[in-house]
Amino acid sequence: MDEAHLISALYNIFYYSAVVLVPPLLLATIIAFVVGLFQAVTQIQEQTLPQTIKIMVIGFMLIAFGHTLTAPLYTTSDEIFSRFHEYSK
């Protein structure tokens, strides 16, 4: 197996890892902003409120869309490991 194919496979792994990580991080940022704004307006000083809401929302998102987010990463990883014997010379 040539190096170009291996580099392409590794690039795909990095890309699909970013696809899995970016939506939860973006959602956590938006939730933190909204809850922080709500706390500032209502003067609620509860420190665990943002973390609890973020954990619940991100957990729900991963339960609802986890398969869709991780499917490309799984197939690429499966392809790399099924062709693992071709990488050594």
N, C-alpha and C positions, 0 to 999 in steps of 0.2 A: 504494500500500500504506500502510495506516495505521501509526502508531507503535506501537500496542498489539501488533500481530502481530510487528513487528520486536523489540520488547522481550521478547515471549514466546519468540521463537526464540533470542535471546541468553541468556535465562535457562536454556533447555534446554541450550545449549552449556555453560554454567557447571556445571549440574547433572550432565550426563553426563561432563564432565571430572573432577568430584569422584568419580563412580562408578568411573572408570578409575584414579584415583590412590589412593583410600583403601585398597583391599585390599592392594596391595603395601606400602604404608606400615605398615598394621596387621600384616602378616606380618613385616616387617622388625623391628618393635618387639618382637613376641613372640619371634622367633628371637634377637634381641640379648639379651633377658632370660634366655632358657633357656641360651644359650651362656655368658653372664656368670655365671649361677648355677653352671653346670658348671665353669667356670674357677675360681670362688671355692672350690668344694668340693674340687676336685682340685689346686688351687694351680698350675695350668698358666698360665704367664705369656706365652703366645704372643699377640702383638698382631694378627696377620693372620688368626687363626682365625675371629673373628666376621664379618669382612668377606667372607672367602671363602665361608663357609657362607651368609651372607645373599645374596650375588650368585648362588650356585648355586640356592638355593631360589626367589628371586624370578625368575630366568631361567626355571626350570622352570615356575613358575606362569604367567608371561606366555606361554610357548610353549603350555601346556595350555589356558589360559583367555583368552588374548589376544583371540581373535575374539569371544567372548561379551562381554567387557568393552567392546570398542571398537565393536561393531555399532551401538548406539544413537547414539553420537557421530558415526559415519560417516554414518548416514542423515540425521541432523539437519543436518550440514554440507553434505551433498549437496542437501538441500532448500533451504537458504539460498543456495547458489551457483547452483542451477538457477533460482531466482526472483530472482536478483540484479538483473536488468533492471527489476523492478517497484519496487525500493527508491528509485531516483532519481526526482526530480520534474521 
